[in-house]
Amino acid sequence: MAGRGGPCVVQETVFAAGFDDKYIVAENHPSRDRSRTAYWYIIRNAQSESDPMGILRARVMGPFPETQYRKLEARLNLPNFSIVYDDLK
């Protein structure tokens, strides 16, 4: 578990995220290394979200390099990164 927010499904340091009714997306710097960036998406479903520990059963996809993620973003119509923490970027 990561603090009081629930289980950690994307490694530190997440600096951007977004969501819609199908997906949650995240962008992070693995191991706090700002020279590296990875991209993730989580497939949302009612079963995993109704159970407090259900996120552990959710389909977490990633990490992806940017070029691969951009292709997936276009193909799956992934949501934009609507939350960005510039101080962590």
Secondary structure in CASP SS format (residue, H / E / C, confidence):
PFRMAT SS
TARGET T0000
AUTHOR 0000-0000-0000
METHOD secondary structure of the structure
MODEL  1
M C 1.00
A C 1.00
G C 1.00
R C 1.00
G C 1.00
G C 1.00
P C 1.00
C C 1.00
V C 1.00
V C 1.00
Q C 1.00
E C 1.00
T C 1.00
V E 1.00
F E 1.00
A E 1.00
A E 1.00
G E 1.00
F E 1.00
D C 1.00
D C 1.00
K C 1.00
Y E 1.00
I E 1.00
V E 1.00
A E 1.00
E E 1.00
N E 1.00
H C 1.00
P H 1.00
S H 1.00
R H 1.00
D C 1.00
R C 1.00
S C 1.00
R C 1.00
T C 1.00
A E 1.00
Y E 1.00
W E 1.00
Y E 1.00
I E 1.00
I E 1.00
R C 1.00
N C 1.00
A H 1.00
Q H 1.00
S H 1.00
E H 1.00
S H 1.00
D C 1.00
P C 1.00
M C 1.00
G H 1.00
I H 1.00
L H 1.00
R H 1.00
A C 1.00
R E 1.00
V E 1.00
M E 1.00
G E 1.00
P E 1.00
F E 1.00
P C 1.00
E H 1.00
T H 1.00
Q H 1.00
Y H 1.00
R H 1.00
K H 1.00
L H 1.00
E H 1.00
A H 1.00
R H 1.00
L H 1.00
N C 1.00
L C 1.00
P C 1.00
N C 1.00
F C 1.00
S C 1.00
I E 1.00
V E 1.00
Y C 1.00
D C 1.00
D C 1.00
L C 1.00
K C 1.00
END
